[in-house]
Amino acid sequence: MDDAKSFAVLCRDCGSAGFVGAPDPPYDCVVCHSRNIRCHAELFGLTIAHIDCDAFYASIEKRDNPDLLNKPVIVGGGDRGVVAAACYIARQYGVRSAMPAWQALKRCPDAVVIKPRMAHYTKISRQVRDHMLSLTPLVQPLSIDEAFLDLSGTQKYHKCSPAEALIRLQKHINADVGITVSIGLGPNKSLAKMASDRDKPDGFFVIGAAEAEAWLAPQPVSVLFGIGKATLKKLHAAGYHSCADLGAADERQLTKVLGSQAGRIIALAKGIDPRPVTPERAAKSVSNETTFSCDLTEFSELEAVLERLCGKLAKRLKSSQLTGATVTLKLKRSDHRIITRAHSLETPTDKAHILFDIGRRLLVPETQKFIPYRLLGIGVSHLNQASSSLFLDLNDEVNDKRNRLEAAMDHLQGKLGDRIIQSGRQFSRHRTGTQNDDTA
Ligand SMILES: [Mg+2]
């Protein structure tokens, strides 16, 4: 042990910071005597954080209903559904996310099963995001409940190290939003992401640059951030199982297995990750609209246009892996007055048939007034990354069949072109609307 080194210490309870000669815990905080302290040589120099909400949906349900506090809670379910989130009590029984609900209930028969309230969770996700943005503009959301933050250069502004600012943030989120988050701090994204997973819930874990390679060596390659299932399969087949295996790999050899990504993945296994934190200026809404060549009054004519636009909108959502929680119908009357009607979904969607169902429901009352319209549009807002949408499996049987049909049609259209399959409604009404739809 090198006594000359100074090890940074930080109290997670009172926030006081200082240095000690050696990293041997346990220390008591000199100010508040708490033992909830973190000690690490690089603690005050690291700037990349990954913040992950703990059992997000389940924590929100407990926050909103204190009767659930000491009970095992599963969000998701239904006879055929899956677990979207399980609280920490349910996890003690072996319940995990994405597990079929029947299996979860077999392991934990006393669990309280709650239907997901996605629109509500999205609202709270935005509150948590606002807290993150108060620390740095460089926030890159990964899903509804996790994000990367780059705090380089914020020291002057916050008058403290990123680690101290993050500990304060963790307390603020807990006090203001009423849920806990776990924080991973590291020199880059991959290490920060792994760190946030090591000390859950309400955790704060640090992986420094100097220890990264040794820390990673015994870990399975699957821990590395950004290694997809296909890559993982190829690595296993070629005999690379641990990060040490990968770190020792010959780049030319591995290029035969992984192609041009080989060098990047070897570097990852050694704790090197140059990917920057990139705040996405994410679209707040996605919509398609069309102006007709002549005004339309009839429901059936407007309905045919709506169906075509929903198809286009769903395609855009799917290709950018987004789902939307609020569906908005827009109509422009012949006197240019604009009418909008919106409906919020419990489960965000990227499905044309669901958009069409909602759009049609919103359209019906507007066409009973026999008003001529010159434009129709359909859009979605409150967007989420589709990859976080485990709850899509919770649809009822009818939707499930229609989802499968839609997937089959997407596949055929992808191969043969959009016009190859049209509904009878669109076929008989193809004269309505210009085909030059506007997107936004
Ligand atoms: Mg989480």
Boltz pocket constraint, residues with backbone or C-beta under 6 A from the ligand:
constraints:
  - pocket:
      binder: B
      contacts: [[A, 52], [A, 53], [A, 54], [A, 55], [A, 56], [A, 145], [A, 146]]
      max_distance: 6.0
